[in-house]
């Protein structure tokens, strides 16, 4: 980074820090038992991978289903052999249509048998080509193993809902996948619709936002599925033979402040600016390349916010991410290093009640330095 860029970033952060300090309210954490940071790593994954292969259950998939199944089976076996992950693969089809070979279990039926007693999205909006609804159901309600790597491979030849775009369903799938740490992979063999570019764009956004990839307009083939499933199984499953070092257990402190007076409040028609501050309480490390991947909001039950008649959310967050913080410096002379960024919440005709703001995929590197000393003897000879 050039001196000019560093100076600009430093000036921007200083201004935002001052703006943050003028705010008097702090958001409470969702977990009320969580311990506060003193200044205001790797998970337990041992190679367990939960993979759901989910197929569009309309009649147009009857013909290609056998080729899809054969290619996916071979690719999955190759991926497991390649990295030795402990994979639990579940083959499901969209509620509302018919089984396709190994895709023999209705996703709605599977989830309710777990059992899940609360309503599923597909209970009220069942559709054999309902990609967003089915993916959201699986992401939120599937019986994922604790600390497992979670992925969905969705296979279709149409759009997010039939041969059309469906932004509300796309966002629902994204929100549930991000909230439940699910990576989504998409194979669309070719939507037969005038809206094909927009359909492909929706699937691309769904995959990339959740950390996956999308293959659009391509036929089922072993190499295609090998590429996707190796990423789902090996790059995430942790079975590739690499050990992970527990790095100090150091984590940054994250806080959110807002409000110009104690009487300030979030209202159902409102625009509020909030400040996210990431602090470093440690004097011997810094956090590098820190980013927050996404900022989402749900109601208290983790259900996406209600949509307005035009399909846009009644509670909107901007930006939704990623938000880059750069380097968070170490604590010096009792003063934590801190970097602040801002975002806004826009409410329009929102439902009164409690909501959750979720900061997901907070990623960073840990930099530390050590010092040592050594000594060399020097013999002086008479001149």
VENDAVEN-V840503 format. One record per backbone hydrogen bond with DSSP energy under -0.5 kcal/mol. NH is the residue of the N-H (numbers start at 1). CO is the residue of the C=O. If there is no record, write none. Layout:
NH|CO / NH|CO
This chain:
6|2 / 7|3 / 8|4 / 9|5 / 10|6 / 11|7 / 12|8 / 13|9 / 14|10 / 15|11 / 16|12 / 17|13 / 18|14 / 19|15 / 20|16 / 21|17 / 22|18 / 23|20 / 24|259 / 25|258 / 27|256 / 32|30 / 34|31 / 40|37 / 43|41 / 49|86 / 50|149 / 51|49 / 51|88 / 52|151 / 53|51 / 53|90 / 54|52 / 54|153 / 55|92 / 56|155 / 57|128 / 61|58 / 62|59 / 65|61 / 66|63 / 68|64 / 69|65 / 70|66 / 71|67 / 72|68 / 73|69 / 74|70 / 75|71 / 76|72 / 77|73 / 78|74 / 79|75 / 80|76 / 81|77 / 82|78 / 83|79 / 84|80 / 86|47 / 87|85 / 88|49 / 89|87 / 90|51 / 92|53 / 92|90 / 93|105 / 94|55 / 97|94 / 98|57 / 100|103 / 103|100 / 104|102 / 105|91 / 107|93 / 110|106 / 111|107 / 112|108 / 113|109 / 114|111 / 123|120 / 124|120 / 124|121 / 125|121 / 127|95 / 130|127 / 131|129 / 131|160 / 132|160 / 134|130 / 135|131 / 136|132 / 137|133 / 138|134 / 139|135 / 140|136 / 141|137 / 142|138 / 144|142 / 148|145 / 149|48 / 150|181 / 151|50 / 151|149 / 152|183 / 153|52 / 154|152 / 154|185 / 155|54 / 156|187 / 159|162 / 160|164 / 161|164 / 162|129 / 164|161 / 170|166 / 171|167 / 172|168 / 173|169 / 174|170 / 175|171 / 176|172 / 177|173 / 178|174 / 179|175 / 180|176 / 181|178 / 182|177 / 183|150 / 185|152 / 186|213 / 187|154 / 188|215 / 189|156 / 189|187 / 192|157 / 193|191 / 196|193 / 199|195 / 200|196 / 201|197 / 202|198 / 203|199 / 204|200 / 205|201 / 206|202 / 207|203 / 208|204 / 209|205 / 210|206 / 211|208 / 212|207 / 215|186 / 216|214 / 217|188 / 218|188 / 225|221 / 226|222 / 227|223 / 228|224 / 229|225 / 230|226 / 231|227 / 232|228 / 233|229 / 234|230 / 235|230 / 236|231 / 237|233 / 238|234 / 247|245 / 248|246 / 249|247 / 250|247 / 253|279 / 255|277 / 257|275 / 258|25 / 259|273 / 264|261 / 270|347 / 272|345 / 274|343 / 275|257 / 276|341 / 277|255 / 277|275 / 278|339 / 279|253 / 279|277 / 280|337 / 281|279 / 286|367 / 287|328 / 288|286 / 288|365 / 290|326 / 291|363 / 292|323 / 293|360 / 293|361 / 294|360 / 295|320 / 296|358 / 298|356 / 299|303 / 300|354 / 302|299 / 305|297 / 308|312 / 311|308 / 314|306 / 316|346 / 318|344 / 322|292 / 323|292 / 324|322 / 325|290 / 326|290 / 328|287 / 329|327 / 331|282 / 332|335 / 335|332 / 336|334 / 337|280 / 339|278 / 341|276 / 343|274 / 344|318 / 345|272 / 346|316 / 347|270 / 347|345 / 348|314 / 350|268 / 356|298 / 358|296 / 358|356 / 359|357 / 360|294 / 360|358 / 363|291 / 363|361 / 365|288 / 367|286 / 367|365 / 369|284 / 380|378
